[in-house]
Amino acid sequence: MYSFDQKVVWVTGSSTGIGRAIALAFAEHGADVVVHGNSNLSKAEETLEMVRSKGVKAILVSGDVTDRGQVNQMASEIEKEFGRLDILINNAGTMVTRTKIEDLDVDTWNDIMNINLNSVFHVTQAALPLLKQQKEGQIINMTSLAARNGGGPGAVAYATAKGAVSTFTRGLAKELVGYNIRVNGIGPGIITTPFHDRYSTAEMRKGMANQVPLGREGTAEEVAGAALYLASPYASYITGEIIEVNGGLLMD
């Protein structure tokens, strides 16, 4: 497998779940890692120590990815510590709530768009100067199966935001190709993470897993594998693509 030695990767939302698995996977392959947390800093600190145990350099940046000032501060901390950024993983996001559109208030709609969509814009724009100065780079945006199928019960706002992330990914890939920055996305399906622990009942999860051709939920590590591939030279001719990691639940 390709080594990411001397590369710096920033993984937003890496306190737990898929973000943590991605941070650890890159550390295991030699990358220095910027761990990020906001509301769950104790878990982010756990991730930081786990990453450092792999023998690489790592720092923790904390802040709200929906707040441009805080995002700019995090980017400044990365520049001060490492002086570079090679790979950006826009992973931060959450469903916020499961609510039918007829019952969804405007503030909650805006919260869902802010954490899942606007955050990707803020972090990407703040990270671009660091990525561009390297003369090459990779951006990987975390979208969702919901972007393709409209989401499960009460998830239309979340699905809409993730659909926009997929579109942003394709458009950004075209815009940044001249800087030798590849932009791709990952669309996880039903993955065993705290996300589903919070937003899906055991009955819902069992029903969804039964529909998966591979017959089970995926793991965060299986999503991380896709991130490693997309960021590596093995994917040097791939940009503007979304890799669907869903056990065959949705096939193109």
N, C-alpha and C positions, 0 to 999 in steps of 0.2 A: 504494500500500500504506500502511496505517496507520503512523504514527510513534509510537514508544515513548519519545519525548523526555521527560526528567524522571521516567521510570519506573526502578525498580531491580528487577532479576531475579537470583535466586539459582539457579544450575544445579549440582546436586550431580553428582559424577562427570564433571567436564568436562575432564579431562586429555586425552582422545582421543575418537575415534569420534563417536557421536551427541551426547554431551554437549558436546564441543567445537563441533560444527556448530551446535548450538542457541545456545550462548554467542555465537558469531560472528554468527549470523543476527540475534539481538536487538541486538547492537552495531551492525550495519549499518543497523538501523532506529531507532537513536538511544537505546537503553536503556543505562543504566549497569549493569555486570555484576559479580556476585560469582562468581568462578571458584572451584571447589572441587577439591582433590586430596587424596590420602592416600598410597597406596603408590607412586605415580608422580609425585612432585612436580616432577621436571625437565620432564615433559611438561605438567603443569599450569602451570608457569612459561612454557612456550612458548605455551600458550593465552592466558595473561594478556597477553603482549606482542602477540599477534595481535589480541586484543580492543582493547587500548589503541591500536593502529595505526589503528583505525576512528574515533578522535577522541573516544571516550567515557571516562568514569571507570570504573576497574575495580580490584578488589582480589582477592587470593587468600586464601582461608581454607583451612586444612588441618586434617584430623582424621578420625577414624574415625566414620562415621555410625551405627555400631552401638553406640557408647559415648555414653550420654546426657550425661555431663559434658562431653565434647568437643563434642558438638552444641550444647549450651547456650553454650559458649564461642564457637563460631563465630557463633551468633546475636547474642551480645553485641558481637562485632567488627563485624558488619554494622550494628547499631544505632548504635554509636559512630561509624562512618565515614559512614553515609548518613542515619541517623535515620529510616529508613523501609524498607519492603519491599512491592513491589506484585505481584510474580509469583514463585512458587516452582515450580521444575521438579525433581521427585523422579526423577532419572535414574540415580543410583548403583545398581549391581547387577551381578551376574555369575553365571555358571553354577556356578563353583567346580570342578566335575568332572562328567564323564559317567560314571555308575555305575548299574548295575541296582539296584533297590530291595532285592533280596535280599542284595546285597553292600555296601550303604551303611551305614556306622557312624553311631552316634547323634551324635557330635561333628560330622561332616560335614553331616548333616541340619540340625543346629542352625546351623551356619555359613551354609548356604544360606538358611535362613529369616531369619537375622539380617541379612544383607547385602541381600536382596531385599525383605523384608517389614517386619521390625522397624525397619529404617532409615527407611522411609517414615513410620512412626508417630512415631519420635523427631524427625525433622526437621520434620515437619508441626506437631507440638505445640509445638516450640521457636519456630517461625516465626509461629505464630498471633497472638501479641500484636502483632507488627509489622504483620501483614496487617490485623488488625481495626481498628487505629487509623487506617488509611487510609479506612475506611468502604466499601471495595471491594477486590477482589483476585481473583487467579486462582491456582489450584493445578493443575498438570498432572503426573500420575503416569505413569511409563513402565512399561507392562505388556508383553505379548508375545503374538504369535500362539500361543505355547505354552500360554497361559492358556485358549485356546479348543480346541486340538486335542490337548492332553496332552503336547506336546513330541516331540522326536526321540529317538533311541536314548539310553538312560541319562539322560534329562532329566526324569524324573517329579517329582523334588523341586523342581527349578527351575520346572517348569510349575505345580506346586501353589502355590508362593510367588507366582508372577505371577497366578494365578487369584485368590488372596486379595487382591492389590493391586487387581485390577479390582473386586472386591466392596467393598473399603475405599473406593475412589473413589466408587462409587454411594452408599454409606451416608454418606460425608462430605459429598457434595453436598447431601443432604437436611439434614444437621445444620447446615451453614454458610450455607444460603441466606438465613437471617435477617440475616446480617452482610454481605450483598451480595458474598459470595465464591463464585465459580463454581469447581467442581471437575470436571475431566475427565481423560481418559487417552488415551494413544497406544499402540497395539499393533503394534510393528514386526514385519514378517515377516523375510525373509532379506535382511539389509542388509550391504553391504560395509564391515566394521569390524574392528578388532583382536579383537573378541569371536569372530567366526567364524574368524579366523586362528588363534586359540588352541584353540577347542573343536570345530572341524569340519574334517575332512580335505578335500582338494581333490576327491576322488571324491564325498564327501557333498554338498559345495556344488554340484557340477555336477549331481548328481541332483536336488537340491532346486530349483535354478534352472530345470531343464528342466520342472518341474511348474508353474512360475509362468506364468499366461496372458500376461503382458507379456514373458516370455522372458528375464528377467535378474534379477540381484540389484538391490535398491534401493540408494540412496545415503543417507548420513547427512544430506545437505542436504535430501533429499526428506522425511525425518522432521522436520527442523527447520521445514519449511514448514507442517506440520500444527500444530506448537507455536505458531508466529506467528499462525496463524488462530485457534486456540482462545483465545489470550490477548488477542485484539483485540476491538473492539466489533462486528466482523462476526459474532462468535459470541456476542453478548450474550444470546441466547435459548437457549443450549445449556449444559446442566450435567448431570453424571452420565452423560456419554456417553464411549465409547471409540472413537476414530477408528482404524480398521485400515489400516495402511500396508503392504500386502503384495503389491502388483502383481496382485491378483485371486486369489491363492492360496486365500483364504477369502472367500467372498462371502455377505453376509446377504440 
